[in-house]
Structure formats: structure tokens, C-alpha cells
Amino acid sequence: MRELISLEEAVNLILACIKPVDEERVSLPAASGRILAENIFASVSLPPFPRSPLDGYAVRAVDIAAATPEKPVELRVVREISAGSYSEIEVKRNQAVKILTGAPIPPGADVIIRFEDVREARGKIQVFRPLPTNSNYCFAGEDFCKGEMVLSAGAVIKPEAIGILAGLGISEMRVYRQPRVAILSTGDELIDITENPGPGKIYNSNLYALAAFVGQTGAQPVPEGIAPDKPALIACKINQALQGADMVLTTGGVSVGDYDAMKVALDLLGADILFWRVNYRPGTPSLFAVKDGKVIICLSGNPAAALISYHLLVRPAVAKLQGLDNWQPVRSMAVLQEDFPKASGQRRFLRGYAYLEQGFLKVKLTGLQSPGVMKSMLGCNTLIDVPANSGALKAGDMVEVVLLH
């Protein structure tokens, strides 16, 4: 077991122990938000034929090349093509075809003129200016060519992708199964939100917050309730959770106190503990173990510390389980908008709110930074990464931030 390792080492150790979950086939309506497990290629071109982007007239550019307001060119309207219909009859010299948005452009025509740019009377139109070849012309395959890769494995299927896949006639695809993440809180002081608190008791907020975060990623949270600070009972609860989950996430019992029972519980379980304590705050006493090929991540019981560690340690793990091809958090530099007077001997993550103003990314603190304070998580969309051995921060300092949303 390694102790007090860097955040980067911890994440790498966790990811090295994780493989994506199994695949399954789903229908297109059920695919939104899922992670692709295969590359998707266009089976047809999109659009499948040259089409008109507007209501107008399909003509030949050569026929209107000499058109002027003083001497308009007159063309004979020979037919009409609406969306959903088709004509293989070629447009010939000095002819025009009335065409509606989305309709296939007939052979011979290479320009679409808008209705409002011509004068129509008695089956003929007058054109008052020339247009270059291929004006207002959508080519077949302009969006996707047949055989072109549309989406790659590991991509999130977003609503706009659903529309593209439907346009290509793709009705189902292989995706990764949604991982099941069991969540267990430990501590004699905890009660569920359905109970009445007695002296010395507090509501179990960690389970509900972490379940919401897990669900937000597209994984399935599996709440496992509360275990008291007794190693044998904790080991039993974790063992039960491992039977139906792909990962187990716990809070509490990982520090150095007499009642911090998680390491003992994992030893009883026969789990392989790979590290304990990660060199950042809040959330230093994080622990990582593996049992029967499944990962167990144990976080601090302090609410804010647990949520910060979720973003730093757990979210990348869930992403890899899901099959995501890009799990790296987005980092940037931002201008700090207020002082933070405390020196940081240990690497520290501060809760903040990042926003763009006049072309600059700026960040301000969201409140008290104590590991047990939840209020500063409200409005928090970024973590300020303060290096070890940093002095007090001043307004105007450039700081590195981890964007959470």
C-alpha cells in the first residue's frame, strides 16, 4: 500500500485498474446520453441528392449570365418540384423549374434563385441579375458522404447526434452498459433523512449528493445506506454491494482516528489496498482498493471534502467505466477576484465560481473553505488548484482552475 501520493498518481492507479463495462444494443430513441461502443459510419450520403435550401426557381447559370435590372432575362417555367417528389427531366436552355425547400434539384440546373428575386407572370419569370454557378445549391453528401465516420466509439450520443443518426437511417447501435455505482456511508453519527435526529446525530447528506453526481454522469447510483463504525459490518455491506455493482464508493472511516474502520474492514474483506491518503486538501484521507477485479474508492466523511474528491478521483473512474474516450477535466488559467489570506503548505483545492468577463476568465470564491462546509458548494463550478507551499493569494493573481461543468 502506498501512502500520501500525488493526485495524479492516485488517478493513474485507479484508471489502471478499470476496464469499461459490457456493451449492449439500444434503439435510437433510447440512445440519448449513452456512450458509443462502436464507430458509426454513414450508410448513405446526407443529403442523399442535391437539394434546394430555399423556395425559388432552379435554373442554369449560363442562361442568366447577362441579366441586368434594365434588361432582365426571361425564362419559361416548365414544372414544379416539391419536397418529397423527384424529376429526372433535364432543365434545358431558357427554362426554369419552380422548386421548394428540400426538394431535389433537377438535372441541368446549377443555380437556385429565390422567389423574391424574380418577377413571375403568365408562366414565365424575369431574372434581374446573374448568379454564379452553384449559388444556393446543396450538394449530395454536403453534410456526410457515404462511408464517412459520423461518431467514434467513446463519444457521448447527444441530441444533435440523434438527429444526424436518424437522418442516416440508423435505428440502433452498440453502447456501453450504464455502470452501477454502489454508494455506502459509514459512521455511528449518521441517520437517514427519513428519521428523526437524536442527540449527536446528523443526516446522511453524502449518500444523496454523491448519488446525484453519479446519476448526472449517466451511470446508475445504487444507494447502500449507512453502516456503523464496525469493521465486520462495513466489510459485509461492501461485499454485498460488490455482488451487483461495478464500483463501490464509500464515505467516512478513512482517517486516523480510533473509530475510522475502513482499512480494517477492507482487510477483513480480502481487498487489495493500493493507496491510502492523497496529498491534497480537503480530502487527504482517500483510500483505493480492488476486490475481485472491482474498484472500491473510499472518501472522507466531511461533506465538502467528499464532493471535491468525487470530482478529482471518482469522476475519472466512472468515465472510464462508461467507456468515455475523454475523461480529462478541463483546466484553464483565471484571474482571482478576491484575496485568500491563508498560506497553503499542502496542495489545496478551493471552491470557486468561474465566469467570462470582457474576454477574461475570472474566478471568485464561493464562501468558507472548511472541509465540512457545504454552503460553498452551492454555485461552485470550478476548483482553484493551489500548489503546495503557496503563500496567501491576492486579488489579481493568475490561478489554475479545474472547470467542473
C-alpha positions, -999 to +999 in steps of 0.1 A: +000+000+000+013+034-010+007+064+013+003+101+007+007+101-031+000+129-055-034+134-071-020+125-105-005+092-092-038+084-075-058+089-106-034+069-127-035+040-102-073+040-102-076+041-140-051+013-145-075-010-126-106-002-145-120-016-178-152-003-195-183-023-187-200-046-212-218-035-243-254-037-253-276-027-283-302+000-279-327+017-302-321+052-314-348+067-291-331+051-261-295+061-271-295+098-260-268+104-234-253+069-238-217+062-247-210+046-281-192+013-281-186+013-319-176+036-347-206+048-367-202+053-405-227+069-429-245+042-448-258+068-472-248+103-482-265+131-464-283+147-481-287+118-505-293+141-535-286+177-545-313+197-528-326+233-527-320+252-495-349+276-502-381+282-521-373+295-556-365+285-591-339+261-604-322+275-635-289+273-655-263+299-645-254+303-682-289+314-691-289+343-666-253+355-671-264+386-690-293+396-668-295+432-656-322+453-640-325+473-672-326+442-694-339+412-674-336+376-688-369+359-693-373+321-686-402+298-691-414+278-660-418+243-672-428+224-640-427+224-602-408+201-578-419+199-541-402+183-512-407+145-514-411+145-552-384+140-579-378+147-615-352+133-639-361+156-667-332+179-675-336+217-673-329+230-708-319+263-723-340+293-710-361+271-688-369+273-651-383+249-626-403+261-596-387+243-565-395+242-528-372+239-499-357+204-495-367+193-530-342+175-552-325+198-578-333+186-613-305+176-637-291+206-658-299+232-631-269+246-612-285+277-595-315+283-573-330+318-574-352+330-545-388+337-553-384+373-541-356+380-565-377+374-597-409+387-613-433+360-623-462+364-648-481+341-672-458+311-667-426+329-671-401+346-647-379+376-652-344+375-637-326+408-630-291+398-621-267+369-627-257+344-600-225+322-600-227+285-607-238+265-576-254+295-559-280+284-533-271+248-542-267+220-516-247+191-529-253+154-522-231+144-493-226+180-483-232+170-447-218+134-447-205+113-475-214+076-477-187+057-457-176+087-437-172+083-399-200+101-381-193+092-345-164+073-329-165+048-301-164+065-267-184+095-278-215+107-259-246+105-280-260+140-277-294+151-290-279+167-321-262+133-329-296+116-325-309+138-353-280+130-376-283+093-370-320+094-377-312+113-410-288+085-419-315+058-412-296+043-383-321+028-359-299+011-333-263+009-322-239-007-297-234+013-265-217+007-232-240-006-204-247+021-178-223+013-149-238+006-115-220+025-087-229+014-051-226+042-025-222+035+012-219+059+040-203+049+073-205+065+107-223+059+140-234+096+139-254+092+107-291+088+102-312+087+071-333+117+061-365+098+069-355+095+106-357+120+134-323+131+147-314+124+183-286+139+203-253+137+185-268+125+152-267+142+117-284+135+085-266+114+059-260+141+032-231+124+014-250+095+000-277+117-016-252+142-030-229+115-045-258+096-059-270+127-077-235+133-091-232+097-103-266+099-119-257+131-136-228+114-154-252+088-169-242+059-145-267+043-122-263+051-085-271+022-061-276+036-026-265+011+000-275+031+031-254+035+063-230+012+081-219+018+117-183+022+126-178-016+130-153-032+105-171-065+102-204-048+094-187-025+069-170-054+052-203-072+050-220-042+034-192-037+009-192-074+000-230-073-007-226-041-028-199-057-049-223-085-060-244-062-080-223-031-087-193-023-110-178+000-084-182+008-047-179+043-034-179+049+004-176+079+027-162+080+062-139+058+082-107+066+063-089+089+086-066+080+115-090+080+145-098+051+167-132+048+150-120+050+114-126+014+105-124+013+067-089-001+064-097-029+089-129-037+070-111-039+037-085-063+052-114-085+065-129-085+031-096-095+015-094-065-007-061-053-020-055-017-008-034+002-033-031+036-017-043+055+014-041+093+016-036+116-013-015+147-010-042+175-013-068+191+009-096+188+016-099+151+012-064+138+021-076+105+037-089+090+005-083+052+000-084+030-030-087-008-031-096-036-055-116-067-048-123-094-074-114-070-102-138-043-090-127-010-075-135+005-042-130+042-036-133+054-001-136+092+006-136+114+036-168+117+055-166+155+056-192+166+031-173+192+010-142+170+011-162+141-002-177+161-031-143+176-041-127+142-041-156+129-061-147+154-089-109+147-086-108+109-081-142+093-088-154+111-118-125+100-140-131+064-127-168+065-136-159+079-170-135+051-179-161+025-166-186+041-190-162+038-220-158+076-224-129+085-247-121+118-229-123+118-192-097+145-185-111+176-167-109+209-184-082+231-169-075+268-175-060+299-160-082+325-144-079+358-127-086+356-089-111+383-079-105+384-041-079+376-015-074+342+001-053+350+032-042+315+042-009+301+031-011+266+017+017+242+029-002+213+012-018+214-022-052+228-018-084+229-039-107+259-032-143+261-042-150+289-067-172+303-094-156+309-128-171+333-154-161+352-185-160+389-184-145+412-211-128+382-227-111+371-195-118+340-174-123+352-138-129+333-106-142+342-072-145+321-040-180+308-031-176+311+006-160+293+036-135+266+025-137+243+055-139+206+046-172+202+064-190+233+050-215+226+022-228+261+016-197+270-006-205+241-029-236+260-040-227+280-071-193+262-073-185+254-109-147+252-105-119+242-082-089+265-078-058+244-077-034+260-053+001+244-053+018+233-022+040+258-003+020+287-017+016+319+002-016+339+006-034+346-027-042+382-037-069+395-059-055+398-094-033+367-091-034+342-120-046+308-107-051+274-123-087+262-122-104+229-128-138+235-145-165+212-132-194+218-155 
